[in-house]
Amino acid sequence: MDKLVYTAATGLRAHMQAQAAIANNIANASTTGFRADRVVFDQIQLTGGGATLMARAPTTSEITDADRQQGTMMATGRPLDVAVDGRNDWIAVQAPDGGEAYTRRGDFSVSPSGTLQTGDGFLVMGQSGPITIPPYSGLSIGSDGSISIIPQGDTTGKPQVIDKIKLVSDNGADTVKGLDNLLHVRGGGSLPENLDGKVIAGTLEGSNVNMTQALVDMIENQRSYEVQASLLKNAKDMDEGASSVMRLPA
């Protein structure tokens, strides 16, 4: 009986987390560079000569992974907008803990202090740390991620390369999407620069959320939740029935 209750309760918790991930996808259907959340219900651990299946809800550090499909490209013509050209490539940013994380969001802006940041406020990493852009009268980003400016007051009009956006590839790497919507190396660390990485200037990549599929997933998940709730109720009824059999008549 305890195993039945544990199975039902674990299923309820997992489906609640799945519903939260689906709701997050729907809320970010129009967010630039967003990768749809995907809840991982099953964990497989290799032990000795075989695999052990652990049916449990993921922990908070691994609740979601990402759908790696590429979103729709949209031309904007804005010099600070870039889209990563390749589904496995990412833009390196400074993570909230000071380490390195990765994003597909390329709607850049220059903060009042001169740092280059994404639309959600993460600092863009260059060759030796966060990119800082001095005052300029003109700016362009090359296909390899190099940033060129015409310094403010420069009368020659000749662009100068000041830094290069760090582009990485997650191909073959053990990465997971975190709750901050950034891609992280599982267990910590950073990915090496992909020297072949390319960006498309004046373009943004849209969210890869499929709204129709998200709504279908929400309905299916709700039905599965109801099944688990029914299982928990049945376990309660069975336990009460067993207790009544053992009860002595007055």
C-alpha positions as CSV (number, residue, x, y, z in Angstrom):
1,M,0.0,0.0,0.0
2,D,2.8,2.4,0.9
3,K,4.4,1.7,-2.5
4,L,1.1,2.5,-4.3
5,V,0.7,5.8,-2.4
6,Y,4.4,6.7,-3.1
7,T,4.0,6.0,-6.8
8,A,0.8,8.1,-7.0
9,A,2.3,11.0,-5.0
10,T,5.5,11.0,-7.1
11,G,3.4,11.1,-10.3
12,L,1.3,14.0,-9.0
13,R,4.5,16.0,-8.2
14,A,6.0,15.3,-11.6
15,H,2.9,16.3,-13.5
16,M,2.7,19.5,-11.5
17,Q,6.2,20.3,-12.6
18,A,5.4,19.4,-16.2
19,Q,2.4,21.7,-16.1
20,A,4.6,24.6,-14.9
21,A,7.0,23.9,-17.7
22,I,4.2,24.0,-20.3
23,A,2.8,27.2,-18.8
24,N,6.3,28.7,-19.0
25,N,6.5,27.7,-22.7
26,I,3.2,29.4,-23.5
27,A,4.2,32.5,-21.6
28,N,7.4,32.7,-23.7
29,A,6.0,32.0,-27.1
30,S,7.1,35.4,-28.3
31,T,10.4,35.7,-26.3
32,T,13.4,36.2,-28.5
33,G,15.6,33.1,-28.7
34,F,13.6,31.1,-26.2
35,R,14.1,27.4,-26.2
36,A,11.0,25.4,-25.1
37,D,11.2,23.7,-21.7
38,R,11.1,20.0,-21.6
39,V,10.6,18.1,-18.3
40,V,12.6,14.9,-17.9
41,F,10.5,12.4,-15.9
42,D,12.9,9.5,-16.0
43,Q,16.5,9.4,-14.9
44,I,18.8,6.6,-16.1
45,Q,21.9,5.7,-14.0
46,L,24.5,3.4,-15.3
47,T,25.5,0.9,-12.6
48,G,28.0,-1.9,-13.3
49,G,26.9,-3.8,-16.3
50,G,23.4,-2.4,-16.7
51,A,21.1,0.6,-16.4
52,T,18.9,1.4,-13.4
53,L,15.7,3.3,-14.1
54,M,14.8,5.8,-11.4
55,A,11.3,7.0,-11.8
56,R,11.3,10.2,-9.9
57,A,10.6,13.9,-10.3
58,P,13.7,15.9,-11.2
59,T,15.3,18.2,-8.6
60,T,15.1,22.0,-8.9
61,S,18.5,22.1,-10.6
62,E,17.4,19.9,-13.4
63,I,13.7,20.5,-13.7
64,T,13.9,21.5,-17.4
65,D,15.9,20.7,-20.4
66,A,15.5,22.5,-23.7
67,D,14.0,21.6,-27.1
68,R,17.0,22.2,-29.3
69,Q,15.1,23.0,-32.5
70,Q,15.8,26.3,-34.1
71,G,13.2,29.1,-34.0
72,T,12.1,31.3,-36.9
73,M,14.6,33.9,-38.2
74,M,13.2,37.5,-38.4
75,A,15.1,40.3,-40.1
76,T,15.1,43.6,-38.1
77,G,17.9,45.6,-39.7
78,R,19.0,46.8,-36.2
79,P,22.9,46.8,-35.9
80,L,22.8,45.3,-32.4
81,D,20.5,42.4,-33.3
82,V,22.1,39.0,-34.1
83,A,20.9,35.5,-34.6
84,V,23.1,32.5,-34.1
85,D,23.5,30.6,-37.4
86,G,23.4,26.9,-36.4
87,R,21.1,25.0,-34.0
88,N,24.0,23.7,-31.9
89,D,25.7,27.1,-31.4
90,W,25.1,29.5,-28.5
91,I,26.2,32.9,-27.3
92,A,28.2,33.0,-24.1
93,V,27.0,35.2,-21.3
94,Q,27.9,35.8,-17.7
95,A,25.7,33.6,-15.4
96,P,24.1,35.0,-12.2
97,D,26.7,33.1,-10.2
98,G,29.6,34.8,-12.1
99,G,30.3,31.8,-14.2
100,E,29.5,31.2,-17.8
101,A,26.2,30.2,-19.4
102,Y,24.8,30.3,-22.9
103,T,21.8,31.8,-24.7
104,R,20.3,32.2,-28.1
105,R,18.9,35.6,-27.3
106,G,20.6,38.2,-29.6
107,D,18.6,41.4,-28.9
108,F,21.7,43.2,-27.6
109,S,21.8,46.7,-26.1
110,V,24.6,48.8,-24.5
111,S,24.1,49.7,-20.9
112,P,24.8,53.2,-19.5
113,S,28.2,51.8,-18.2
114,G,29.1,50.6,-21.7
115,T,28.6,46.8,-21.2
116,L,27.0,44.8,-24.0
117,Q,24.0,42.8,-22.6
118,T,21.2,40.7,-23.9
119,G,17.5,41.7,-23.8
120,D,17.1,39.9,-20.4
121,G,20.1,41.7,-18.9
122,F,22.9,39.1,-19.1
123,L,26.4,40.4,-20.0
124,V,27.7,39.1,-23.3
125,M,31.1,37.4,-23.1
126,G,34.0,38.3,-25.4
127,Q,37.6,37.1,-25.7
128,S,38.6,38.0,-22.2
129,G,35.4,38.6,-20.2
130,P,32.2,40.7,-20.6
131,I,32.3,43.0,-23.6
132,T,32.6,46.7,-23.0
133,I,31.9,49.1,-25.8
134,P,33.3,52.6,-25.8
135,P,31.3,55.6,-27.1
136,Y,30.8,55.2,-30.8
137,S,29.1,56.9,-33.8
138,G,28.8,53.7,-35.7
139,L,28.7,50.0,-34.9
140,S,28.6,46.7,-36.8
141,I,28.8,43.0,-36.0
142,G,30.5,40.7,-38.4
143,S,29.4,37.1,-39.3
144,D,32.1,35.7,-37.1
145,G,30.8,37.8,-34.1
146,S,33.5,40.5,-34.3
147,I,32.3,43.9,-33.1
148,S,33.6,46.9,-35.0
149,I,32.9,50.6,-34.1
150,I,33.7,54.0,-35.4
151,P,34.8,55.8,-32.2
152,Q,32.9,58.9,-31.3
153,G,34.7,62.0,-32.7
154,D,36.7,59.9,-35.2
155,T,36.8,61.8,-38.5
156,T,38.4,59.0,-40.5
157,G,35.3,56.8,-40.6
158,K,37.4,53.7,-40.4
159,P,35.8,50.9,-38.3
160,Q,38.0,49.4,-35.5
161,V,37.5,45.9,-34.1
162,I,37.2,46.1,-30.4
163,D,36.1,42.5,-29.4
164,K,34.5,39.3,-30.6
165,I,31.4,37.6,-29.2
166,K,32.2,34.2,-27.8
167,L,30.3,31.6,-29.6
168,V,30.2,28.0,-28.4
169,S,28.8,24.7,-29.6
170,D,27.0,22.2,-27.3
171,N,27.5,19.4,-29.8
172,G,28.7,16.4,-27.8
173,A,28.6,18.3,-24.5
174,D,26.6,17.4,-21.4
175,T,24.4,20.5,-21.0
176,V,21.1,21.3,-19.5
177,K,18.7,24.3,-19.5
178,G,18.4,25.9,-16.1
179,L,15.6,27.8,-14.4
180,D,17.1,31.1,-15.6
181,N,16.4,30.1,-19.2
182,L,20.1,29.8,-19.9
183,L,22.0,26.7,-21.0
184,H,24.6,25.4,-18.5
185,V,27.3,22.7,-18.5
186,R,26.0,20.0,-16.2
187,G,28.0,20.0,-13.0
188,G,29.6,23.4,-13.8
189,G,32.4,24.5,-16.1
190,S,32.4,26.2,-19.5
191,L,32.4,25.3,-23.2
192,P,35.4,26.1,-25.5
193,E,34.9,28.8,-28.1
194,N,33.7,27.5,-31.5
195,L,35.9,29.3,-34.0
196,D,33.6,28.2,-36.8
197,G,30.5,29.8,-35.2
198,K,28.6,32.3,-37.2
199,V,26.0,34.9,-36.5
200,I,23.5,36.8,-38.8
201,A,23.6,40.5,-38.1
202,G,20.3,42.5,-38.2
203,T,18.3,39.4,-37.5
204,L,16.7,37.8,-34.5
205,E,15.7,34.2,-33.8
206,G,12.2,33.8,-32.4
207,S,10.9,31.3,-29.8
208,N,10.7,27.7,-30.9
209,V,7.5,27.1,-28.9
210,N,4.8,25.4,-30.9
211,M,1.6,26.8,-29.4
212,T,-0.6,24.1,-30.8
213,Q,1.6,21.3,-29.4
214,A,1.9,23.2,-26.1
215,L,-1.9,23.3,-25.7
216,V,-2.2,19.6,-26.5
217,D,0.5,18.8,-24.0
218,M,-1.3,20.8,-21.4
219,I,-4.5,18.8,-21.9
220,E,-2.7,15.4,-21.9
221,N,-0.8,16.3,-18.8
222,Q,-4.0,17.4,-17.0
223,R,-5.6,14.1,-17.8
224,S,-2.6,12.2,-16.6
225,Y,-2.7,14.2,-13.4
226,E,-6.3,13.2,-12.8
227,V,-5.3,9.5,-13.3
228,Q,-2.7,9.8,-10.6
229,A,-5.1,11.6,-8.3
230,S,-7.7,8.8,-8.8
231,L,-5.0,6.3,-8.0
232,L,-4.3,8.0,-4.7
233,K,-8.0,8.1,-3.9
234,N,-8.3,4.4,-4.6
235,A,-5.3,3.6,-2.3
236,K,-7.1,5.5,0.4
237,D,-10.4,3.6,-0.1
238,M,-8.5,0.3,-0.1
239,D,-6.7,1.2,3.1
240,E,-10.0,2.1,4.8
241,G,-11.6,-1.1,3.5
242,A,-8.8,-3.2,5.0
243,S,-9.1,-1.4,8.3
244,S,-12.9,-2.0,8.5
245,V,-12.3,-5.8,8.0
246,M,-10.0,-5.9,10.9
247,R,-12.3,-3.8,13.2
248,L,-14.0,-5.9,15.9
249,P,-17.8,-5.7,16.1
250,A,-19.1,-3.7,19.1
